[in-house]
């Protein structure tokens, strides 16, 4: 647990409030989640991270639900409980069903297992994959 608590909107500088306001407007939420409140201890990191997340997670060639499910899969693999909770909620909001979640977890589990086996056996990459 961080030694410092979250920075609430009422206690934030105008620089931090500007980022919080953009997050709330973009995500259509009344308050920012704790991740952003803790990052606010370093306003430069807060702003840079928000700009990167906003750019990356905007639908493009991949739609919102696909991006959230990928983020969720990586979060599960990295074991980040906070990100799992946050991106599970975001993926469900974007349209992920319980069946989709179940299949995603099966793929994540299988990928982690086979990745570890391939790494452990030091399996050379097939020439056919270089095409």
CNS distance restraints for C-alpha pairs under 8 A (distance, minus, plus):
assign (resid   4 and name CA) (resid  38 and name CA) 7.91 0.50 0.50
assign (resid   5 and name CA) (resid  38 and name CA) 6.84 0.50 0.50
assign (resid   6 and name CA) (resid  34 and name CA) 6.60 0.50 0.50
assign (resid   6 and name CA) (resid  37 and name CA) 4.78 0.50 0.50
assign (resid   6 and name CA) (resid  38 and name CA) 4.75 0.50 0.50
assign (resid   6 and name CA) (resid  40 and name CA) 7.75 0.50 0.50
assign (resid   7 and name CA) (resid  11 and name CA) 6.35 0.50 0.50
assign (resid   7 and name CA) (resid  12 and name CA) 6.24 0.50 0.50
assign (resid   7 and name CA) (resid  37 and name CA) 4.92 0.50 0.50
assign (resid   7 and name CA) (resid  38 and name CA) 6.33 0.50 0.50
assign (resid   7 and name CA) (resid  40 and name CA) 6.30 0.50 0.50
assign (resid   7 and name CA) (resid  41 and name CA) 7.12 0.50 0.50
assign (resid   8 and name CA) (resid  12 and name CA) 6.20 0.50 0.50
assign (resid   8 and name CA) (resid  37 and name CA) 6.41 0.50 0.50
assign (resid   9 and name CA) (resid  17 and name CA) 6.35 0.50 0.50
assign (resid   9 and name CA) (resid  20 and name CA) 7.52 0.50 0.50
assign (resid  12 and name CA) (resid  16 and name CA) 5.74 0.50 0.50
assign (resid  12 and name CA) (resid  17 and name CA) 5.92 0.50 0.50
assign (resid  13 and name CA) (resid  17 and name CA) 6.09 0.50 0.50
assign (resid  14 and name CA) (resid  18 and name CA) 6.09 0.50 0.50
assign (resid  15 and name CA) (resid  19 and name CA) 6.84 0.50 0.50
assign (resid  15 and name CA) (resid  43 and name CA) 7.25 0.50 0.50
assign (resid  16 and name CA) (resid  20 and name CA) 6.21 0.50 0.50
assign (resid  16 and name CA) (resid  40 and name CA) 6.42 0.50 0.50
assign (resid  16 and name CA) (resid  43 and name CA) 6.16 0.50 0.50
assign (resid  16 and name CA) (resid  46 and name CA) 7.85 0.50 0.50
assign (resid  16 and name CA) (resid  47 and name CA) 7.97 0.50 0.50
assign (resid  17 and name CA) (resid  21 and name CA) 5.86 0.50 0.50
assign (resid  18 and name CA) (resid  22 and name CA) 6.29 0.50 0.50
assign (resid  19 and name CA) (resid  23 and name CA) 6.22 0.50 0.50
assign (resid  19 and name CA) (resid  46 and name CA) 7.63 0.50 0.50
assign (resid  19 and name CA) (resid  47 and name CA) 6.25 0.50 0.50
assign (resid  19 and name CA) (resid  50 and name CA) 7.60 0.50 0.50
assign (resid  20 and name CA) (resid  24 and name CA) 6.16 0.50 0.50
assign (resid  20 and name CA) (resid  31 and name CA) 7.96 0.50 0.50
assign (resid  20 and name CA) (resid  32 and name CA) 6.44 0.50 0.50
assign (resid  20 and name CA) (resid  36 and name CA) 7.78 0.50 0.50
assign (resid  21 and name CA) (resid  25 and name CA) 6.04 0.50 0.50
assign (resid  22 and name CA) (resid  26 and name CA) 5.87 0.50 0.50
assign (resid  23 and name CA) (resid  27 and name CA) 5.87 0.50 0.50
assign (resid  23 and name CA) (resid  28 and name CA) 7.90 0.50 0.50
assign (resid  23 and name CA) (resid  29 and name CA) 7.99 0.50 0.50
assign (resid  23 and name CA) (resid  32 and name CA) 6.75 0.50 0.50
assign (resid  23 and name CA) (resid  50 and name CA) 7.62 0.50 0.50
assign (resid  24 and name CA) (resid  28 and name CA) 5.36 0.50 0.50
assign (resid  24 and name CA) (resid  29 and name CA) 4.91 0.50 0.50
assign (resid  24 and name CA) (resid  30 and name CA) 6.12 0.50 0.50
assign (resid  24 and name CA) (resid  31 and name CA) 6.18 0.50 0.50
assign (resid  24 and name CA) (resid  32 and name CA) 6.24 0.50 0.50
assign (resid  25 and name CA) (resid  29 and name CA) 6.93 0.50 0.50
assign (resid  32 and name CA) (resid  36 and name CA) 6.44 0.50 0.50
assign (resid  32 and name CA) (resid  37 and name CA) 7.11 0.50 0.50
assign (resid  33 and name CA) (resid  37 and name CA) 6.67 0.50 0.50
assign (resid  34 and name CA) (resid  38 and name CA) 6.11 0.50 0.50
assign (resid  35 and name CA) (resid  39 and name CA) 6.28 0.50 0.50
assign (resid  36 and name CA) (resid  40 and name CA) 6.09 0.50 0.50
assign (resid  36 and name CA) (resid  46 and name CA) 6.71 0.50 0.50
assign (resid  37 and name CA) (resid  41 and name CA) 7.67 0.50 0.50
assign (resid  39 and name CA) (resid  43 and name CA) 7.14 0.50 0.50
assign (resid  39 and name CA) (resid  45 and name CA) 6.68 0.50 0.50
assign (resid  39 and name CA) (resid  46 and name CA) 5.15 0.50 0.50
assign (resid  40 and name CA) (resid  45 and name CA) 7.68 0.50 0.50
assign (resid  40 and name CA) (resid  46 and name CA) 5.47 0.50 0.50
assign (resid  41 and name CA) (resid  46 and name CA) 7.99 0.50 0.50
assign (resid  42 and name CA) (resid  46 and name CA) 6.18 0.50 0.50
assign (resid  43 and name CA) (resid  47 and name CA) 6.09 0.50 0.50
assign (resid  44 and name CA) (resid  48 and name CA) 6.07 0.50 0.50
assign (resid  45 and name CA) (resid  49 and name CA) 5.79 0.50 0.50
assign (resid  46 and name CA) (resid  50 and name CA) 6.07 0.50 0.50
assign (resid  47 and name CA) (resid  51 and name CA) 6.12 0.50 0.50
assign (resid  48 and name CA) (resid  52 and name CA) 6.22 0.50 0.50
assign (resid  49 and name CA) (resid  53 and name CA) 6.05 0.50 0.50
assign (resid  50 and name CA) (resid  54 and name CA) 5.90 0.50 0.50
assign (resid  51 and name CA) (resid  55 and name CA) 6.12 0.50 0.50
assign (resid  52 and name CA) (resid  56 and name CA) 5.96 0.50 0.50
assign (resid  53 and name CA) (resid  57 and name CA) 5.79 0.50 0.50
assign (resid  54 and name CA) (resid  58 and name CA) 6.08 0.50 0.50
assign (resid  57 and name CA) (resid  64 and name CA) 6.97 0.50 0.50
assign (resid  57 and name CA) (resid  67 and name CA) 6.44 0.50 0.50
assign (resid  57 and name CA) (resid  68 and name CA) 7.70 0.50 0.50
assign (resid  58 and name CA) (resid  64 and name CA) 6.95 0.50 0.50
assign (resid  59 and name CA) (resid  63 and name CA) 4.74 0.50 0.50
assign (resid  59 and name CA) (resid  64 and name CA) 5.21 0.50 0.50
assign (resid  59 and name CA) (resid  67 and name CA) 7.78 0.50 0.50
assign (resid  62 and name CA) (resid  66 and name CA) 6.13 0.50 0.50
assign (resid  62 and name CA) (resid  67 and name CA) 6.37 0.50 0.50
assign (resid  63 and name CA) (resid  67 and name CA) 6.33 0.50 0.50
assign (resid  64 and name CA) (resid  68 and name CA) 6.13 0.50 0.50
assign (resid  64 and name CA) (resid  91 and name CA) 7.75 0.50 0.50
assign (resid  64 and name CA) (resid  94 and name CA) 6.18 0.50 0.50
assign (resid  65 and name CA) (resid  69 and name CA) 6.05 0.50 0.50
assign (resid  65 and name CA) (resid  91 and name CA) 5.37 0.50 0.50
assign (resid  65 and name CA) (resid  92 and name CA) 7.81 0.50 0.50
assign (resid  65 and name CA) (resid  94 and name CA) 4.99 0.50 0.50
assign (resid  65 and name CA) (resid  95 and name CA) 6.04 0.50 0.50
assign (resid  65 and name CA) (resid  96 and name CA) 6.30 0.50 0.50
assign (resid  66 and name CA) (resid  70 and name CA) 6.19 0.50 0.50
assign (resid  66 and name CA) (resid  91 and name CA) 7.97 0.50 0.50
assign (resid  67 and name CA) (resid  71 and name CA) 6.17 0.50 0.50
assign (resid  68 and name CA) (resid  72 and name CA) 6.03 0.50 0.50
assign (resid  68 and name CA) (resid  87 and name CA) 5.95 0.50 0.50
assign (resid  68 and name CA) (resid  88 and name CA) 7.65 0.50 0.50
assign (resid  68 and name CA) (resid  90 and name CA) 6.49 0.50 0.50
assign (resid  68 and name CA) (resid  91 and name CA) 4.97 0.50 0.50
assign (resid  68 and name CA) (resid  94 and name CA) 7.88 0.50 0.50
assign (resid  69 and name CA) (resid  73 and name CA) 6.08 0.50 0.50
assign (resid  69 and name CA) (resid  87 and name CA) 7.44 0.50 0.50
assign (resid  69 and name CA) (resid  88 and name CA) 7.64 0.50 0.50
assign (resid  69 and name CA) (resid  91 and name CA) 5.94 0.50 0.50
assign (resid  69 and name CA) (resid  96 and name CA) 7.82 0.50 0.50
assign (resid  69 and name CA) (resid 104 and name CA) 7.51 0.50 0.50
assign (resid  70 and name CA) (resid  74 and name CA) 6.27 0.50 0.50
assign (resid  71 and name CA) (resid  75 and name CA) 6.10 0.50 0.50
assign (resid  71 and name CA) (resid  87 and name CA) 6.66 0.50 0.50
assign (resid  72 and name CA) (resid  76 and name CA) 6.14 0.50 0.50
assign (resid  72 and name CA) (resid  83 and name CA) 7.17 0.50 0.50
assign (resid  72 and name CA) (resid  84 and name CA) 5.68 0.50 0.50
assign (resid  72 and name CA) (resid  87 and name CA) 5.38 0.50 0.50
assign (resid  72 and name CA) (resid  88 and name CA) 6.26 0.50 0.50
assign (resid  72 and name CA) (resid  91 and name CA) 7.90 0.50 0.50
assign (resid  73 and name CA) (resid  77 and name CA) 6.28 0.50 0.50
assign (resid  73 and name CA) (resid 104 and name CA) 7.18 0.50 0.50
assign (resid  73 and name CA) (resid 105 and name CA) 7.36 0.50 0.50
assign (resid  73 and name CA) (resid 108 and name CA) 6.06 0.50 0.50
assign (resid  74 and name CA) (resid  78 and name CA) 6.06 0.50 0.50
assign (resid  75 and name CA) (resid  79 and name CA) 5.89 0.50 0.50
assign (resid  75 and name CA) (resid  80 and name CA) 5.35 0.50 0.50
assign (resid  75 and name CA) (resid  81 and name CA) 7.57 0.50 0.50
assign (resid  75 and name CA) (resid  83 and name CA) 5.80 0.50 0.50
assign (resid  75 and name CA) (resid  84 and name CA) 5.54 0.50 0.50
assign (resid  76 and name CA) (resid  80 and name CA) 6.46 0.50 0.50
assign (resid  76 and name CA) (resid  81 and name CA) 7.67 0.50 0.50
assign (resid  76 and name CA) (resid  84 and name CA) 6.15 0.50 0.50
assign (resid  76 and name CA) (resid 108 and name CA) 7.72 0.50 0.50
assign (resid  77 and name CA) (resid 108 and name CA) 7.19 0.50 0.50
assign (resid  77 and name CA) (resid 112 and name CA) 7.34 0.50 0.50
assign (resid  79 and name CA) (resid  84 and name CA) 7.94 0.50 0.50
assign (resid  80 and name CA) (resid  84 and name CA) 6.11 0.50 0.50
assign (resid  81 and name CA) (resid  85 and name CA) 6.23 0.50 0.50
assign (resid  82 and name CA) (resid  86 and name CA) 6.18 0.50 0.50
assign (resid  83 and name CA) (resid  87 and name CA) 5.79 0.50 0.50
assign (resid  84 and name CA) (resid  88 and name CA) 5.75 0.50 0.50
assign (resid  85 and name CA) (resid  89 and name CA) 6.27 0.50 0.50
assign (resid  86 and name CA) (resid  90 and name CA) 6.28 0.50 0.50
assign (resid  87 and name CA) (resid  91 and name CA) 5.77 0.50 0.50
assign (resid  88 and name CA) (resid  92 and name CA) 6.14 0.50 0.50
assign (resid  89 and name CA) (resid  93 and name CA) 6.12 0.50 0.50
assign (resid  90 and name CA) (resid  94 and name CA) 6.13 0.50 0.50
assign (resid  91 and name CA) (resid  95 and name CA) 6.29 0.50 0.50
assign (resid  91 and name CA) (resid  96 and name CA) 5.35 0.50 0.50
assign (resid  92 and name CA) (resid  96 and name CA) 4.47 0.50 0.50
assign (resid  92 and name CA) (resid  97 and name CA) 6.47 0.50 0.50
assign (resid  96 and name CA) (resid 100 and name CA) 5.92 0.50 0.50
assign (resid  96 and name CA) (resid 101 and name CA) 6.67 0.50 0.50
assign (resid  97 and name CA) (resid 101 and name CA) 6.24 0.50 0.50
assign (resid  98 and name CA) (resid 102 and name CA) 6.17 0.50 0.50
assign (resid  99 and name CA) (resid 103 and name CA) 6.29 0.50 0.50
assign (resid 100 and name CA) (resid 104 and name CA) 6.02 0.50 0.50
assign (resid 101 and name CA) (resid 105 and name CA) 6.19 0.50 0.50
assign (resid 102 and name CA) (resid 106 and name CA) 6.29 0.50 0.50
assign (resid 103 and name CA) (resid 107 and name CA) 6.23 0.50 0.50
assign (resid 104 and name CA) (resid 108 and name CA) 6.13 0.50 0.50
assign (resid 105 and name CA) (resid 109 and name CA) 6.02 0.50 0.50
assign (resid 106 and name CA) (resid 110 and name CA) 6.07 0.50 0.50
assign (resid 107 and name CA) (resid 111 and name CA) 5.88 0.50 0.50
assign (resid 108 and name CA) (resid 112 and name CA) 6.11 0.50 0.50
assign (resid 109 and name CA) (resid 113 and name CA) 6.21 0.50 0.50
assign (resid 110 and name CA) (resid 114 and name CA) 6.10 0.50 0.50
assign (resid 111 and name CA) (resid 115 and name CA) 5.79 0.50 0.50
assign (resid 112 and name CA) (resid 116 and name CA) 6.18 0.50 0.50
assign (resid 113 and name CA) (resid 117 and name CA) 6.32 0.50 0.50
assign (resid 114 and name CA) (resid 118 and name CA) 6.03 0.50 0.50
assign (resid 115 and name CA) (resid 119 and name CA) 6.06 0.50 0.50
assign (resid 116 and name CA) (resid 120 and name CA) 5.83 0.50 0.50
assign (resid 117 and name CA) (resid 121 and name CA) 6.02 0.50 0.50
assign (resid 118 and name CA) (resid 122 and name CA) 5.74 0.50 0.50
assign (resid 118 and name CA) (resid 123 and name CA) 5.33 0.50 0.50
assign (resid 119 and name CA) (resid 123 and name CA) 6.70 0.50 0.50
assign (resid 125 and name CA) (resid 129 and name CA) 7.13 0.50 0.50
assign (resid 126 and name CA) (resid 130 and name CA) 7.50 0.50 0.50
assign (resid 127 and name CA) (resid 131 and name CA) 7.78 0.50 0.50
